[in-house]
Amino acid sequence: CGGSISNSSGILQSPFYPRSYPNNADCVWEIQVENNFRVMLTFRDIVMQSGGCQDDYIEVYDGPPHSSPLLGRLCSGSFPTYTSSSNMMTVRFHSDSRYTFRGFQAHYSSIPTHHNTTLLCLPDYMRAAVSREYLRSQGYSVQMVTLNDHRCTPTVTPREVVFNIPYNGCGTIQEENNDTINYSNTIKVTSSGHIIKRKKNIHLHISCKMLENTWMQIMYVAEDTIDVNEYQFGRYDVNITFYDSSSFLRQVHDSPYYVDLNQNLYLQAYLHSSDRNLMMFVDTCVASPDPHDFNTLAYDIIKHGCVRDSSYATYHSPDSHLARFKFNAFEFIRRHTSVYLQCELLVCRLGDYSSRCYQGCTSRSKRESSSAEERVHVVAGPVRLREAGAQSRKTG
């Protein structure tokens, strides 16, 4: 019932399909395909409670569910096809406590966008590329393509004019709008005439928007009265590393990492971003003997900011891009000696005391009643219990 999907194609269906779906279900699927592709969703079967789609229904959003336009709401009838304007689409299935039916099945696939312009929001810079063939078709040469800051020049390849634009330079503007941080710049293509012109100037407005820890990429070309919009979504680059002491000076490179029962384990999460006005918050950490299953046999160390394990503790960090914490090693019963740790981390604006990062322990229901929160999922491990005489195996 719901989840994050990154495959290029696949099938969505209501729980237990083609048998009757359960009452009081609320499933949300976030489909995210590769950059510069779009999501196409086609419904193949819909049998649900009708009557205005107020009780049981499917909703399709053009991006994240809480900040994107609703493409359609349906419960019966025809089998429509929806195409996103970005590389992300959200599908929500809802049922009430009364009647139940067969449900729905839909197929999704990724289709390429046009290749005149492409945009990537990378951890340290925006990468914007303009097709040289597109420039030639409009009557422009590569020498006419510039940024607002003329000191930042592009790299010209046989096929593209490429700008690597930092988030804190080259005239990039930073704006804050509620819980969204916007980094924007403009690529200009102008004719060389100083007195008259007979061709339209092209303004390529580039924007990378950050909603907590999800990058939303936007690019549009304004040719006087013609607007072409492109949206892309990505995620922050975060990793978690073990350290050998609370001084956090020496990383542990052993894999597996052999430890003693009840030994202190020191971990550091690192956010890779050129924006220094961001901070991280450790929201949830769950341990499991299976790196692909953190539900069947799992142990909560911290959940939604609430400490569940008495050995968990946090440490002061010298950098807002770092989060440091520790807990004591254990083994799962039934001889599961290897332990993997999955942590969910939130990224917020430094000093924004209304954000989730400054709220600490809070209930899940309270969080869900507010705006949507994307989270970074990082898996660390394995940690393995050291037996008598066992030695750590170095891997570099």
Solvent accessible surface area in square Angstrom, and as a share of the most:
residue,aa,sasa,rsa
1,C,107,0.64
2,G,25,0.24
3,G,40,0.38
4,S,91,0.59
5,I,32,0.16
6,S,94,0.61
7,N,97,0.50
8,S,69,0.44
9,S,55,0.36
10,G,23,0.22
11,I,91,0.46
12,L,6,0.03
13,Q,73,0.33
14,S,1,0.01
15,P,25,0.16
16,F,113,0.47
17,Y,39,0.15
18,P,88,0.55
19,R,166,0.61
20,S,59,0.38
21,Y,3,0.01
22,P,46,0.29
23,N,67,0.34
24,N,107,0.55
25,A,10,0.08
26,D,78,0.40
27,C,1,0.01
28,V,52,0.30
29,W,20,0.07
30,E,27,0.12
31,I,0,0.00
32,Q,35,0.15
33,V,9,0.05
34,E,126,0.57
35,N,50,0.26
36,N,19,0.10
37,F,60,0.25
38,R,46,0.17
39,V,0,0.00
40,M,67,0.30
41,L,0,0.00
42,T,45,0.26
43,F,3,0.01
44,R,120,0.44
45,D,22,0.11
46,I,9,0.05
47,V,51,0.29
48,M,10,0.05
49,Q,22,0.10
50,S,66,0.43
51,G,65,0.62
52,G,58,0.56
53,C,21,0.13
54,Q,130,0.58
55,D,48,0.25
56,D,0,0.00
57,Y,18,0.07
58,I,0,0.00
59,E,9,0.04
60,V,0,0.00
61,Y,33,0.13
62,D,23,0.12
63,G,0,0.00
64,P,5,0.03
65,P,25,0.16
66,H,117,0.52
67,S,76,0.49
68,S,22,0.14
69,P,91,0.57
70,L,87,0.43
71,L,63,0.31
72,G,13,0.12
73,R,99,0.36
74,L,16,0.08
75,C,5,0.03
76,S,51,0.33
77,G,60,0.57
78,S,90,0.58
79,F,104,0.43
80,P,39,0.24
81,T,71,0.41
82,Y,37,0.14
83,T,64,0.37
84,S,2,0.01
85,S,35,0.23
86,S,2,0.01
87,N,1,0.00
88,M,0,0.00
89,M,0,0.00
90,T,0,0.00
91,V,1,0.00
92,R,64,0.23
93,F,0,0.00
94,H,48,0.21
95,S,1,0.00
96,D,26,0.14
97,S,73,0.47
98,R,149,0.54
99,Y,114,0.43
100,T,57,0.33
101,F,75,0.31
102,R,97,0.35
103,G,0,0.00
104,F,0,0.00
105,Q,38,0.17
106,A,0,0.00
107,H,54,0.24
108,Y,4,0.02
109,S,23,0.15
110,S,28,0.18
111,I,55,0.28
112,P,82,0.52
113,T,11,0.07
114,H,69,0.31
115,H,120,0.54
116,N,57,0.29
117,T,4,0.02
118,T,23,0.13
119,L,2,0.01
120,L,47,0.23
121,C,14,0.08
122,L,52,0.26
123,P,37,0.23
124,D,49,0.26
125,Y,74,0.28
126,M,0,0.00
127,R,73,0.27
128,A,0,0.00
129,A,1,0.01
130,V,3,0.02
131,S,19,0.12
132,R,63,0.23
133,E,123,0.55
134,Y,29,0.11
135,L,2,0.01
136,R,148,0.54
137,S,81,0.52
138,Q,75,0.33
139,G,41,0.39
140,Y,11,0.04
141,S,45,0.29
142,V,26,0.15
143,Q,145,0.65
144,M,43,0.19
145,V,5,0.03
146,T,39,0.23
147,L,3,0.01
148,N,73,0.37
149,D,25,0.13
150,H,129,0.57
151,R,207,0.76
152,C,32,0.19
153,T,108,0.63
154,P,37,0.23
155,T,84,0.49
156,V,70,0.40
157,T,48,0.28
158,P,121,0.76
159,R,198,0.72
160,E,51,0.23
161,V,0,0.00
162,V,10,0.06
163,F,3,0.01
164,N,86,0.44
165,I,0,0.00
166,P,40,0.25
167,Y,0,0.00
168,N,103,0.53
169,G,24,0.23
170,C,21,0.13
171,G,42,0.41
172,T,20,0.12
173,I,100,0.51
174,Q,66,0.30
175,E,92,0.41
176,E,93,0.42
177,N,102,0.52
178,N,131,0.67
179,D,55,0.28
180,T,27,0.16
181,I,4,0.02
182,N,26,0.13
183,Y,0,0.00
184,S,26,0.17
185,N,7,0.04
186,T,17,0.10
187,I,0,0.00
188,K,67,0.28
189,V,3,0.02
190,T,49,0.29
191,S,24,0.15
192,S,83,0.54
193,G,45,0.44
194,H,185,0.83
195,I,166,0.84
196,I,114,0.58
197,K,108,0.46
198,R,215,0.78
199,K,75,0.32
200,K,93,0.39
201,N,40,0.21
202,I,6,0.03
203,H,62,0.27
204,L,4,0.02
205,H,54,0.24
206,I,1,0.00
207,S,15,0.10
208,C,0,0.00
209,K,59,0.25
210,M,1,0.01
211,L,27,0.13
212,E,14,0.06
213,N,1,0.00
214,T,3,0.02
215,W,4,0.01
216,M,45,0.20
217,Q,1,0.01
218,I,19,0.10
219,M,1,0.01
220,Y,72,0.27
221,V,8,0.05
222,A,21,0.16
223,E,22,0.10
224,D,93,0.48
225,T,125,0.73
226,I,81,0.41
227,D,91,0.47
228,V,55,0.32
229,N,68,0.35
230,E,6,0.02
231,Y,65,0.25
232,Q,4,0.02
233,F,7,0.03
234,G,16,0.16
235,R,95,0.35
236,Y,13,0.05
237,D,71,0.37
238,V,17,0.10
239,N,79,0.41
240,I,21,0.11
241,T,31,0.18
242,F,19,0.08
243,Y,15,0.06
244,D,63,0.33
245,S,34,0.22
246,S,58,0.37
247,S,61,0.39
248,F,11,0.04
249,L,139,0.69
250,R,151,0.55
251,Q,85,0.38
252,V,26,0.15
253,H,106,0.47
254,D,22,0.11
255,S,51,0.33
256,P,9,0.06
257,Y,21,0.08
258,Y,36,0.14
259,V,2,0.01
260,D,70,0.36
261,L,101,0.50
262,N,102,0.52
263,Q,58,0.26
264,N,61,0.31
265,L,3,0.02
266,Y,28,0.11
267,L,0,0.00
268,Q,19,0.09
269,A,0,0.00
270,Y,82,0.31
271,L,0,0.00
272,H,67,0.30
273,S,6,0.04
274,S,24,0.15
275,D,4,0.02
276,R,121,0.44
277,N,70,0.36
278,L,0,0.00
279,M,32,0.14
280,M,11,0.05
281,F,35,0.15
282,V,13,0.07
283,D,0,0.00
284,T,7,0.04
285,C,0,0.00
286,V,18,0.10
287,A,0,0.00
288,S,1,0.00
289,P,25,0.16
290,D,58,0.30
291,P,44,0.28
292,H,169,0.75
293,D,42,0.22
294,F,24,0.10
295,N,135,0.69
296,T,118,0.68
297,L,54,0.27
298,A,43,0.33
299,Y,82,0.31
300,D,39,0.20
301,I,0,0.00
302,I,8,0.04
303,K,70,0.30
304,H,21,0.09
305,G,12,0.11
306,C,24,0.14
307,V,83,0.48
308,R,133,0.49
309,D,19,0.10
310,S,121,0.78
311,S,24,0.15
312,Y,19,0.07
313,A,39,0.30
314,T,96,0.56
315,Y,71,0.27
316,H,165,0.74
317,S,27,0.17
318,P,99,0.62
319,D,44,0.23
320,S,32,0.21
321,H,0,0.00
322,L,28,0.14
323,A,12,0.10
324,R,42,0.15
325,F,0,0.00
326,K,32,0.14
327,F,5,0.02
328,N,33,0.17
329,A,7,0.05
330,F,52,0.22
331,E,64,0.29
332,F,16,0.07
333,I,126,0.64
334,R,187,0.68
335,R,225,0.82
336,H,73,0.33
337,T,46,0.27
338,S,21,0.14
339,V,11,0.06
340,Y,42,0.16
341,L,5,0.03
342,Q,39,0.18
343,C,0,0.00
344,E,21,0.09
345,L,0,0.00
346,L,0,0.00
347,V,0,0.00
348,C,4,0.03
349,R,37,0.14
350,L,85,0.42
351,G,38,0.37
352,D,33,0.17
353,Y,164,0.62
354,S,92,0.59
355,S,15,0.10
356,R,7,0.02
357,C,8,0.05
358,Y,74,0.28
359,Q,89,0.40
360,G,27,0.26
361,C,82,0.49
362,T,13,0.08
363,S,63,0.41
364,R,92,0.33
365,S,81,0.52
366,K,129,0.55
367,R,16,0.06
368,E,109,0.49
369,S,97,0.63
370,S,61,0.39
371,S,65,0.42
372,A,15,0.12
373,E,40,0.18
374,E,12,0.06
375,R,48,0.18
376,V,10,0.06
377,H,104,0.46
378,V,19,0.11
379,V,70,0.40
380,A,9,0.07
381,G,36,0.35
382,P,18,0.12
383,V,11,0.06
384,R,79,0.29
385,L,36,0.18
386,R,79,0.29
387,E,126,0.57
388,A,112,0.87
389,G,74,0.71
390,A,32,0.25
391,Q,148,0.66
392,S,41,0.26
393,R,137,0.50
394,K,159,0.68
395,T,75,0.44
396,G,80,0.77
